[in-house]
Amino acid sequence: MAQEGSENKRRHWEKTRSLTFIVLAIWAVFGIIAPWFAKELDAFSFLGFELGYYLIVQGSLIVFVLLIFIQNWRQDAIDDEYSSSSR
């Protein structure tokens, strides 16, 4: 019985860790890498900012909010999957 509970906790942690790594990788792409290459999109200026930088930053904010909802939705599913099987 204790072995099954330990195995469930291990699988739960593996899925949680994988989800966290995926979310962090997406965050890094849109938070660090995409703004780094925003200079190539600069053709116009908008409110004193170059358009490429403005578009990347606004798009990154949308992605960050979506990441919050998607991570919470997936983590709830993972928690439900392993909490019901350990009872």
Phi and psi in degrees as a GROMACS rama.xvg file:
@    title "Ramachandran Plot"
@    xaxis  label "Phi"
@    yaxis  label "Psi"
@TYPE xy
-66.4563  -31.7764  ALA-2
-64.3605  -40.6066  GLN-3
-65.1955  -42.1327  GLU-4
-63.8253  -39.9773  GLY-5
-66.5928  -40.3463  SER-6
-65.9971  -40.2977  GLU-7
-63.2761  -42.5851  ASN-8
-62.831  -39.6051  LYS-9
-64.7985  -45.6636  ARG-10
-66.2234  -38.1217  ARG-11
-60.9494  -45.6322  HIS-12
-66.1197  -38.1433  TRP-13
-61.0694  -45.3921  GLU-14
-67.6896  -40.3833  LYS-15
-63.8592  -42.9683  THR-16
-64.8672  -42.0369  ARG-17
-62.4917  -43.9931  SER-18
-60.78  -43.4207  LEU-19
-62.7168  -43.1234  THR-20
-64.0231  -40.2242  PHE-21
-64.3905  -45.2475  ILE-22
-63.6602  -41.804  VAL-23
-64.7028  -36.6894  LEU-24
-66.1798  -43.8138  ALA-25
-63.9888  -41.61  ILE-26
-59.9713  -43.7479  TRP-27
-63.6018  -39.5313  ALA-28
-62.8157  -47.7217  VAL-29
-85.422  -18.3239  PHE-30
-96.2707  -26.2401  GLY-31
-122.107  -52.1663  ILE-32
-73.1564  -47.3901  ILE-33
-61.4594  -46.6982  ALA-34
-62.2408  -28.4395  PRO-35
-60.9457  -36.0654  TRP-36
-98.9511  13.6678  PHE-37
-67.9702  -21.1522  ALA-38
-59.8987  -32.6442  LYS-39
-66.1331  -21.1717  GLU-40
-88.804  -3.87185  LEU-41
-73.7572  110.766  ASP-42
-129.334  -27.0352  ALA-43
-132.292  169.216  PHE-44
-116.21  141.733  SER-45
-135.571  116.819  PHE-46
54.4023  35.3269  LEU-47
86.5377  -8.01931  GLY-48
-104.873  146.935  PHE-49
-66.6146  141.662  GLU-50
-59.9531  -39.9159  LEU-51
-59.8516  -45.8541  GLY-52
-63.5993  -43.5827  TYR-53
-60.2565  -46.716  TYR-54
-65.04  -41.7526  LEU-55
-63.9533  -44.1585  ILE-56
-66.7271  -42.4377  VAL-57
-65.8652  -40.8925  GLN-58
-65.2579  -36.9566  GLY-59
-63.5293  -39.6513  SER-60
-61.8062  -40.8826  LEU-61
-63.5785  -43.9679  ILE-62
-62.8499  -40.5973  VAL-63
-62.3593  -42.8647  PHE-64
-65.1368  -42.3463  VAL-65
-62.8105  -38.6602  LEU-66
-60.4723  -39.653  LEU-67
-60.0649  -49.1327  ILE-68
-66.8542  -42.3366  PHE-69
-66.3426  -42.4584  ILE-70
-63.6656  -43.6747  GLN-71
-63.6799  -39.8701  ASN-72
-63.8446  -47.0009  TRP-73
-68.0147  -39.5536  ARG-74
-66.5039  -37.4079  GLN-75
-61.1992  -40.9331  ASP-76
-64.9432  -41.5574  ALA-77
-64.0913  -45.9557  ILE-78
-61.4084  -42.3509  ASP-79
-65.0813  -39.9163  ASP-80
-61.8055  -42.5201  GLU-81
-93.8285  -19.645  TYR-82
-77.8429  -34.433  SER-83
-74.349  -30.3002  SER-84
-82.2201  -15.4568  SER-85
-92.0611  -5.38946  SER-86
